[in-house]
Amino acid sequence: MAITMSRRDMIGLCSSVLAWPFPAHAQQRRNRLLYLTHSAGYRHEAIPLSRMILIRLGENSGLFDVSATEDVSELTTENLAHYSIVMFYTTGELPMSAAQKAALLDFVRSGHGFLGVHSATDTFYDWPDYGALIGGYFDGHPWHQSVRINVTDASDALVSFLGRSFEIKDEIYQIRDFDEQGSRVLMRLDEKSVDLRRDGVHQRSYGWPLAWTRSYGLGRVFYTALGHEEAVWRDTRYQQLLLNAIRWSMPGSR
């Protein structure tokens, strides 16, 4: 089924969301991204818009094509051979077989990209290998408000365009079982911008990481906890972050 974008949804999708400090590869064969939005738990209202945003980012950049699906049967060794990147905006224990789970891990280990947005950490609590892949799990969201986010390394190409900090309104995740040693944190919540006395707040030594990168075998993994609100998906800064992460994760970007 063809996906079209309304004028309202086009807001923010401008040519400025194409910058990248590395050489472009637009003349090469376009990468393919498999975008899975299966919800075995809570279903986010932003999912339909997120599909359209990703498709348009791929078209405007000329870097990748998107296949968006709810069907976990797409995750097989044979089908994944046609893709460079898998991206999750998912919840719950997805109905994947042991063979499918192995196919996903092998896909990333062999040098492909894996991206998770928002509730991708609210997925597969009962599958420890997934936790090792993505780096941590959702542990509540005590804040749903405007916050300040600190960029941990403003020289990092994925987030340099954001400066040292920025403000955004979204549902703010806490992360448990975070693999701090194996992850490079890109963004953290500025705890001074929220009420730490609120019920459900869990203070940990690593604070509140909101975006990070990891290696998994030869593959590259990116995750951001942002993306609950449709307004965040329309935000050009969020679109730029995703575009940068997608390009960074491509096998040809090494």
Secondary structure, DSSP 8 states (H G I E B T S, - for coil): ------TTTTTT--TTTT--SS---TTS--EEEEEE--BSS---TTHHHHHHHHHHHHHHHTSEEEEEES-GGG-SHHHHTT-SEEEE--BB-----HHHHHHHHHHHHTT-EEEEEGGGGSB-TT-HHHHHHH--EE----EEEEEEEEES-TTSTTTGGG-SEEEEEEEE--EES--STTEEEEEEE-GGGS-TTSTT----TT--EEEEEEEETTEEEEEES---SHHHHH-HHHHHHHHHHHHHHSGGG-
